[in-house]
């Protein structure tokens, strides 16, 4: 997509913008829709307008009116991520970056700036870096991590269980993933309020974001030095000692990507699942009645509200065609996770049950598919199940329409989730460890949900439906037995 010369316009430049309510508001040069500014606060609605106007692949404008293609169709997104001969994640190929249209201070530069990490490389270099990351992930003891997830969940709930109210974003979903990732990386002592705040702050583009990023990198640099001197059985040590022999900069950048991406995506996933439980009576009834397991609820959420709505970006290595559009060499494309997941050609009825279907885009796909997706699933599965077992009467403490989100082009983050419940006594955290849901680690490092002694294919939603249990909700041990047996 080669546009006419553009005059950069920031999100605050109202002098050049039409007044609110004007049909042209939110439309930039060439009549292209903007993915930023007041009219883009509901990007889901913008994507549907683009789909109606252009089909599965649509032209649009990023911040400062930089042209971009938005891939809206599920099959088109899958083709793009699975065809590295045509599309690359190397941002240095992007024409607006090469010709100076995108300046160093562009608001999306943290997403655009090239780094020597697996996300931005291809070919032999990608295989080297990705091999090191995959190798380190394959050493994770998933049974132990699931027990740790359960212990941290119980500890977090203990901090507010006697109060009878809590904010499940600030007090739970923003803390559980960070505590687990600090354990996996081998720095459990670094888990505290400051690292949680810094990880959240560095993604907001605030005045303190650079300082927050510096703090995170200082933590990871010190961790790298410690593990080079004294290796242990943790992700960082295995990444350092992998035969790929990553240097310190590569180690630090990959630790940063693993920590921040895993944290942000899982914090959003936890909040989204809990919000659905609290606001959708039918959804909660299926959980309480045994007609849906927590892992199935998580998978449904990955379809409906993926933790990342888009990823910037993919870049055309040659002139090609996608979704009926002519894509020129050097054009940039947004991986449309959220719009792809609601592609009407795949989901004509958005209320249809998708619990047994993992063909969503939530974890991308192809060579750059998220290598740690099963850890994210485990945090959500165990964390949500354990919290609901401790607080079976938890209810939303505000009206659903009062909930607020902080939106960006990459995701939509729930600001708070206030809840109330009958005050509960603190529990002995060690006593809950035995009840954590186990998992089976396969030879390739992937996680499978426990199954019965007889091997069977992964059950579909219809196959796992069961007769609802009478109230009250079964205890965690009974539900564990049902899940283990496949009921």
C-alpha positions as CSV (number, residue, x, y, z in Angstrom):
1,X,0.0,0.0,0.0
2,X,1.8,3.1,-1.2
3,X,-0.1,6.2,0.0
4,X,0.0,9.8,-1.3
5,X,2.4,12.0,0.7
6,X,0.9,12.4,4.2
7,X,1.1,15.2,6.8
8,X,1.8,13.6,10.1
9,X,-1.0,14.2,12.6
10,X,-0.7,13.3,16.2
11,X,-3.6,12.1,18.3
12,X,-3.9,15.5,20.0
13,X,-3.9,17.6,16.8
14,X,-7.5,18.7,16.8
15,X,-7.0,21.7,14.5
16,X,-6.7,19.4,11.5
17,X,-9.5,17.1,12.5
18,X,-13.2,17.3,11.7
19,X,-15.5,18.1,14.6
20,X,-16.9,15.2,16.6
21,X,-20.0,13.8,15.0
22,X,-18.8,14.7,11.5
23,X,-19.0,11.7,9.1
24,X,-15.4,12.4,8.2
25,X,-14.2,12.1,11.8
26,X,-11.8,9.2,12.2
27,X,-11.1,9.2,8.4
28,X,-7.6,10.3,7.2
29,X,-5.9,10.9,3.9
30,X,-7.3,8.9,1.0
31,X,-10.5,8.2,2.9
32,X,-8.7,5.6,5.1
33,X,-10.0,4.9,8.6
34,X,-7.7,5.7,11.5
35,X,-6.9,3.0,14.1
36,X,-6.3,5.8,16.7
37,X,-8.0,8.9,18.0
38,X,-11.4,9.5,19.5
39,X,-13.3,7.5,16.8
40,X,-11.1,4.5,17.3
41,X,-11.9,4.0,21.0
42,X,-14.0,1.0,20.0
43,X,-11.6,-0.7,17.6
44,X,-13.9,-3.7,17.3
45,X,-16.5,-1.5,15.7
46,X,-13.9,0.0,13.4
47,X,-12.7,-3.4,12.3
48,X,-16.3,-4.4,11.4
49,X,-16.7,-1.2,9.4
50,X,-13.5,-2.0,7.6
51,X,-14.7,-5.6,6.9
52,X,-18.0,-4.3,5.5
53,X,-16.1,-1.8,3.2
54,X,-13.1,-3.9,2.1
55,X,-13.5,-7.5,3.0
56,X,-11.0,-9.8,4.7
57,X,-8.0,-7.4,4.2
58,X,-8.5,-3.7,4.6
59,X,-6.3,-0.5,4.3
60,X,-6.1,1.7,7.4
61,X,-3.9,4.3,9.2
62,X,-1.8,3.9,12.2
63,X,-0.8,6.8,14.5
64,X,0.5,9.8,12.6
65,X,-1.4,8.5,9.5
66,X,1.1,5.8,8.7
67,X,-0.6,3.3,6.2
68,X,-1.1,-0.3,7.3
69,X,-3.1,-3.3,6.1
70,X,-5.4,-4.9,8.7
71,X,-6.0,-8.6,8.2
72,X,-9.5,-9.3,9.3
73,X,-10.2,-12.8,8.0
74,X,-9.3,-15.9,10.0
75,X,-8.0,-17.9,7.0
76,X,-6.1,-14.9,5.6
77,X,-4.4,-14.4,9.0
78,X,-3.5,-18.1,9.1
79,X,-2.1,-17.9,5.6
80,X,0.0,-14.9,6.5
81,X,1.6,-16.3,9.6
82,X,2.2,-19.7,8.0
83,X,3.9,-18.3,4.8
84,X,7.3,-17.0,5.8
85,X,8.4,-17.0,2.1
86,X,6.0,-14.0,1.6
87,X,5.6,-12.4,5.0
88,X,8.2,-11.6,7.6
89,X,8.3,-10.1,11.1
90,X,11.5,-8.2,10.4
91,X,10.4,-4.6,10.8
92,X,13.4,-3.4,8.8
93,X,11.5,-4.4,5.7
94,X,8.7,-1.9,6.3
95,X,8.7,0.8,3.7
96,X,7.5,3.7,5.9
97,X,10.3,2.9,8.3
98,X,12.9,2.7,5.6
99,X,11.9,5.9,3.9
100,X,11.6,7.9,7.1
101,X,7.8,8.3,7.2
102,X,8.0,6.5,10.6
103,X,10.1,8.7,12.9
104,X,12.2,7.5,15.9
105,X,9.7,9.1,18.3
106,X,6.6,7.4,16.7
107,X,4.2,6.4,19.4
108,X,4.3,2.7,18.3
109,X,8.1,2.6,18.1
110,X,8.3,0.1,21.1
111,X,6.3,-2.3,18.9
112,X,8.3,-1.5,15.8
113,X,11.9,-1.2,16.8
114,X,13.9,-4.1,15.6
115,X,15.7,-6.2,18.2
116,X,17.9,-9.4,17.9
117,X,15.1,-11.6,19.2
118,X,13.2,-14.5,17.8
119,X,10.1,-12.4,17.2
120,X,11.9,-10.3,14.6
121,X,14.2,-12.8,12.9
122,X,13.8,-15.5,10.3
123,X,15.7,-18.2,8.6
124,X,18.8,-19.7,10.3
125,X,18.9,-16.9,12.9
126,X,15.3,-17.5,13.8
127,X,15.9,-21.2,14.2
128,X,18.9,-20.6,16.5
129,X,17.1,-18.2,18.8
130,X,13.8,-20.0,18.7
131,X,15.6,-23.3,19.4
132,X,17.1,-21.8,22.6
133,X,13.7,-20.5,23.8
134,X,12.0,-23.7,23.0
135,X,14.7,-25.7,24.7
136,X,14.5,-23.7,27.9
137,X,10.7,-24.0,27.9
138,X,10.9,-27.8,27.4
139,X,12.7,-28.1,30.8
140,X,9.9,-26.5,32.8
141,X,8.4,-28.9,35.3
142,X,4.7,-28.3,34.6
143,X,3.4,-30.3,37.6
144,X,5.5,-28.2,39.9
145,X,4.5,-25.0,38.2
146,X,0.8,-25.9,38.5
147,X,1.3,-26.5,42.3
148,X,3.0,-23.2,42.5
149,X,0.2,-21.4,40.7
150,X,-2.2,-22.9,43.2
151,X,-0.1,-21.8,46.2
152,X,0.2,-18.3,44.9
153,X,-3.5,-18.1,44.2
154,X,-4.3,-19.2,47.8
155,X,-1.8,-16.6,49.2
156,X,-3.4,-13.8,47.1
157,X,-6.9,-14.7,48.1
158,X,-5.8,-14.8,51.8
159,X,-4.8,-11.2,51.5
160,X,-8.5,-10.1,50.9
161,X,-10.6,-13.1,51.9
162,X,-11.5,-11.6,55.3
163,X,-12.4,-8.2,53.8
164,X,-15.5,-9.5,51.9
165,X,-14.5,-7.4,48.9
166,X,-11.6,-7.1,46.4
167,X,-10.5,-5.8,43.1
168,X,-9.7,-8.9,41.1
169,X,-7.6,-7.0,38.6
170,X,-5.3,-5.1,41.0
171,X,-5.3,-7.7,43.7
172,X,-5.3,-10.9,41.6
173,X,-5.0,-11.0,37.8
174,X,-2.2,-8.5,37.7
175,X,-0.2,-10.4,40.4
176,X,-0.6,-14.1,39.8
177,X,1.1,-14.2,36.4
178,X,4.1,-12.1,37.6
179,X,4.6,-14.3,40.6
180,X,4.5,-17.4,38.5
181,X,6.8,-16.0,35.8
182,X,9.4,-14.8,38.4
183,X,9.4,-18.4,39.7
184,X,9.9,-19.9,36.2
185,X,12.7,-17.4,35.3
186,X,14.4,-18.2,38.6
187,X,14.0,-14.9,40.4
188,X,11.2,-15.5,43.0
189,X,12.7,-12.9,45.3
190,X,12.2,-10.2,42.7
191,X,8.4,-10.6,42.8
192,X,6.9,-7.6,44.5
193,X,4.5,-4.7,43.9
194,X,7.2,-2.7,42.1
195,X,7.9,-5.2,39.4
196,X,4.1,-5.7,38.8
197,X,3.7,-1.9,38.5
198,X,6.7,-1.6,36.2
199,X,5.6,-4.3,33.9
200,X,2.2,-2.7,33.6
201,X,3.5,0.9,33.3
202,X,6.1,0.2,30.6
203,X,3.3,-0.9,28.2
204,X,1.1,2.2,28.7
205,X,3.4,4.8,27.0
206,X,3.4,7.0,30.2
207,X,6.1,9.5,31.2
208,X,7.5,6.9,33.5
209,X,7.5,4.0,30.9
210,X,11.1,4.4,30.0
211,X,12.1,4.3,33.7
212,X,9.9,1.2,34.2
213,X,11.5,-0.5,31.3
214,X,15.0,0.3,32.7
215,X,14.1,-1.2,36.0
216,X,12.8,-4.4,34.4
217,X,16.0,-4.7,32.3
218,X,18.2,-4.1,35.4
219,X,16.4,-6.9,37.2
220,X,16.9,-9.2,34.2
221,X,20.6,-8.2,33.7
222,X,21.4,-9.0,37.3
223,X,19.6,-12.3,36.9
224,X,21.6,-13.2,33.8
225,X,24.9,-12.4,35.6
226,X,23.9,-14.5,38.6
227,X,22.9,-17.5,36.5
228,X,26.0,-17.4,34.4
229,X,28.0,-17.6,37.6
230,X,25.7,-20.1,39.4
231,X,23.4,-22.1,37.0
232,X,20.3,-23.6,38.5
233,X,17.3,-25.6,37.3
234,X,15.4,-22.6,35.9
235,X,14.4,-21.1,32.6
236,X,17.2,-18.5,32.6
237,X,19.9,-21.0,33.3
238,X,18.8,-23.3,30.5
239,X,18.5,-20.4,28.1
240,X,22.1,-19.3,29.0
241,X,23.5,-22.9,28.7
242,X,21.7,-23.8,25.5
243,X,24.0,-24.9,22.7
244,X,22.9,-21.8,20.7
245,X,25.1,-19.8,23.0
246,X,23.1,-16.6,23.2
247,X,25.2,-13.6,24.3
248,X,24.1,-11.4,27.2
249,X,22.2,-8.9,25.1
250,X,20.2,-11.7,23.5
251,X,19.6,-13.3,26.9
252,X,18.4,-10.1,28.4
253,X,16.1,-9.2,25.5
254,X,14.6,-12.7,25.3
255,X,14.0,-12.7,29.1
256,X,12.2,-9.3,28.7
257,X,10.0,-10.6,25.9
258,X,9.1,-13.8,27.7
259,X,8.4,-12.0,31.0
260,X,6.4,-9.1,29.6
261,X,4.4,-10.9,26.9
262,X,3.5,-13.8,29.2
263,X,2.6,-11.4,32.0
264,X,0.5,-9.0,29.9
265,X,-1.4,-11.7,28.0
266,X,-2.1,-13.9,31.0
267,X,-3.2,-10.9,33.2
268,X,-5.7,-10.0,30.5
269,X,-6.8,-13.6,30.1
270,X,-7.5,-14.0,33.8
271,X,-9.4,-10.7,34.0
272,X,-11.5,-11.6,30.9
273,X,-12.5,-15.1,32.2
274,X,-13.4,-13.8,35.7
275,X,-15.4,-10.9,34.2
276,X,-17.4,-13.4,32.0
277,X,-18.0,-15.6,35.1
278,X,-19.3,-12.7,37.1
279,X,-21.4,-11.1,34.4
280,X,-22.8,-14.0,32.4
281,X,-25.2,-16.2,34.5
282,X,-25.4,-18.9,31.8
283,X,-21.6,-19.2,31.6
284,X,-21.3,-19.5,35.4
285,X,-24.1,-22.0,35.6
286,X,-22.3,-24.2,33.1
287,X,-19.2,-24.1,35.3
288,X,-21.2,-24.7,38.5
289,X,-23.2,-27.6,37.0
290,X,-20.2,-29.4,35.5
291,X,-21.2,-28.8,31.9
292,X,-18.1,-26.8,31.3
293,X,-14.6,-27.2,32.8
294,X,-12.4,-24.2,33.6
295,X,-10.0,-25.0,30.7
296,X,-13.0,-25.0,28.4
297,X,-14.1,-21.7,29.8
298,X,-10.6,-20.3,29.2
299,X,-10.6,-21.5,25.6
300,X,-14.0,-19.9,25.0
301,X,-12.5,-16.6,26.3
302,X,-9.5,-16.9,24.0
303,X,-12.0,-16.9,21.1
304,X,-14.2,-14.1,22.4
305,X,-11.6,-11.8,24.1
306,X,-8.1,-12.7,23.1
307,X,-5.5,-11.1,25.4
308,X,-3.8,-9.4,22.4
309,X,-6.3,-8.0,19.8
310,X,-3.6,-7.3,17.1
311,X,0.1,-7.8,16.6
312,X,2.3,-5.3,14.7
313,X,3.3,-6.6,12.4
314,X,4.1,-8.7,9.4
315,X,5.8,-7.3,6.3
316,X,5.6,-8.3,2.7
317,X,8.8,-9.6,1.3
318,X,7.5,-9.4,-2.3
319,X,4.5,-8.2,-4.2
320,X,1.7,-10.6,-3.5
321,X,-2.1,-10.9,-3.0
322,X,-4.0,-11.5,0.2
323,X,-7.8,-11.4,0.6
324,X,-8.3,-9.9,-2.8
325,X,-5.9,-7.0,-2.1
326,X,-2.7,-6.3,-3.9
327,X,0.1,-6.1,-1.3
328,X,3.3,-4.5,-2.3
329,X,6.8,-5.4,-1.2
330,X,7.5,-3.5,2.0
331,X,3.9,-3.1,3.0
332,X,3.0,-3.7,6.7
333,X,0.2,-5.8,7.9
334,X,-1.5,-6.1,11.3
335,X,-2.1,-9.6,12.5
336,X,-5.8,-9.2,13.3
337,X,-6.3,-11.7,16.2
338,X,-9.6,-10.3,17.6
339,X,-11.3,-9.5,14.2
340,X,-10.1,-12.8,12.8
341,X,-11.6,-14.7,15.7
342,X,-15.0,-13.2,14.9
343,X,-14.8,-13.7,11.1
344,X,-18.4,-14.3,10.1
345,X,-17.4,-16.9,7.6
346,X,-16.1,-19.0,10.5
347,X,-18.5,-17.8,13.3
348,X,-21.8,-16.7,11.8
349,X,-23.3,-17.0,15.3
350,X,-21.0,-15.5,17.9
351,X,-22.9,-17.1,20.7
352,X,-22.1,-20.6,19.4
353,X,-20.1,-22.8,21.7
354,X,-16.4,-22.8,20.7
355,X,-15.1,-24.6,23.8
356,X,-13.7,-27.7,22.0
357,X,-12.1,-25.7,19.2
358,X,-8.5,-24.4,19.5
359,X,-8.2,-23.0,16.0
360,X,-8.3,-19.4,17.2
361,X,-5.6,-16.8,16.7
362,X,-5.0,-15.9,20.3
363,X,-1.5,-17.3,20.3
364,X,-0.7,-16.4,16.7
365,X,0.6,-19.3,14.5
366,X,3.2,-20.5,12.2
367,X,7.0,-20.1,13.0
368,X,6.2,-17.3,15.5
369,X,3.4,-19.1,17.4
370,X,3.6,-18.4,21.1
371,X,5.9,-21.1,22.6
372,X,4.7,-20.6,26.1
373,X,1.0,-20.8,25.5
374,X,0.4,-23.8,27.8
375,X,1.9,-22.0,30.7
376,X,-0.6,-19.2,30.2
377,X,-3.4,-21.7,30.0
378,X,-2.2,-23.3,33.2
379,X,-2.1,-20.0,35.1
380,X,-5.7,-19.2,34.0
381,X,-7.0,-22.8,34.5
382,X,-5.6,-23.3,38.0
383,X,-6.0,-19.7,39.1
384,X,-9.6,-19.3,38.2
385,X,-10.6,-22.7,39.5
386,X,-8.9,-22.2,42.8
387,X,-10.3,-18.7,43.3
388,X,-13.9,-19.8,42.6
389,X,-13.5,-22.7,45.0
390,X,-12.4,-20.3,47.8
391,X,-15.1,-17.7,47.0
392,X,-18.1,-19.6,45.5
393,X,-20.4,-16.7,46.3
394,X,-18.3,-14.0,44.7
395,X,-20.4,-11.3,42.9
396,X,-19.7,-8.2,40.9
397,X,-20.0,-5.1,43.2
398,X,-20.9,-2.7,40.4
399,X,-23.1,-2.7,37.4
400,X,-21.6,-4.3,34.3
401,X,-21.9,-1.1,32.3
402,X,-19.7,0.7,34.9
403,X,-16.7,-1.5,34.1
404,X,-13.9,0.4,32.4
405,X,-11.2,-0.7,29.9
406,X,-8.0,0.8,28.9
407,X,-7.7,0.2,25.1
408,X,-4.8,0.4,22.7
409,X,-4.2,-1.0,19.3
410,X,-2.6,-4.1,20.8
411,X,-5.1,-5.0,23.5
412,X,-7.9,-4.0,25.7
413,X,-7.2,-4.2,29.4
414,X,-9.9,-4.3,32.1
415,X,-9.0,-1.4,34.6
416,X,-10.7,-3.0,37.6
417,X,-13.1,-5.8,38.6
418,X,-14.7,-4.9,42.0
419,X,-16.3,-7.9,43.7
420,X,-18.0,-8.7,47.0
421,X,-18.5,-12.0,48.9
422,X,-19.1,-13.2,52.4
423,X,-15.9,-12.8,54.4
424,X,-13.9,-16.0,54.5
425,X,-11.1,-17.0,57.0
426,X,-7.5,-17.2,55.8
427,X,-6.4,-20.7,54.8
428,X,-3.2,-22.6,55.3
429,X,-1.5,-22.2,51.9
430,X,0.4,-25.5,52.2
431,X,-2.7,-27.4,52.8
432,X,-4.0,-26.5,49.3
433,X,-1.0,-27.7,47.4
434,X,-2.1,-31.3,47.2
435,X,-5.3,-30.2,45.5
436,X,-3.7,-28.5,42.5
437,X,-4.7,-29.9,39.2
438,X,-1.9,-32.0,37.8
439,X,-0.8,-32.0,34.2
440,X,1.2,-34.4,32.0
441,X,4.4,-33.2,30.4
442,X,5.0,-34.7,27.0
443,X,8.3,-35.4,25.4
444,X,8.2,-32.2,23.4
445,X,7.6,-30.0,26.5
446,X,3.9,-29.4,25.7
447,X,1.2,-29.8,28.4
448,X,-1.8,-32.1,28.1
449,X,-4.7,-32.1,30.4
450,X,-5.0,-35.2,32.5
451,X,-7.0,-38.0,31.0
452,X,-8.1,-41.4,32.2
453,X,-6.0,-44.6,31.9
454,X,-7.4,-45.4,28.5
455,X,-6.0,-43.0,25.8
456,X,-8.7,-41.1,24.0
457,X,-8.8,-38.1,21.6
458,X,-9.3,-34.7,23.0
459,X,-13.0,-34.5,23.9
460,X,-15.3,-32.0,22.2
461,X,-17.7,-29.8,24.1
462,X,-20.6,-32.1,23.3
463,X,-18.7,-35.2,24.5
464,X,-17.8,-33.5,27.8
465,X,-21.3,-32.3,28.6
466,X,-22.6,-33.8,31.8
467,X,-25.8,-33.7,33.8
468,X,-25.6,-30.6,36.1
469,X,-24.8,-31.4,39.7
470,X,-27.2,-30.1,42.3
471,X,-26.2,-27.0,44.2
472,X,-24.1,-26.1,46.0
473,X,-21.0,-26.1,43.7
474,X,-19.0,-29.3,44.2
475,X,-15.8,-28.9,46.2
476,X,-12.5,-28.6,44.4
477,X,-11.5,-32.2,45.1
478,X,-14.7,-33.6,43.6
479,X,-14.3,-31.4,40.6
480,X,-10.7,-32.5,40.2
481,X,-11.9,-36.1,40.3
482,X,-14.5,-35.4,37.5
483,X,-11.9,-33.6,35.3
484,X,-9.4,-36.4,35.8
485,X,-12.0,-38.9,34.7
486,X,-13.0,-36.9,31.7
487,X,-16.5,-36.2,33.1
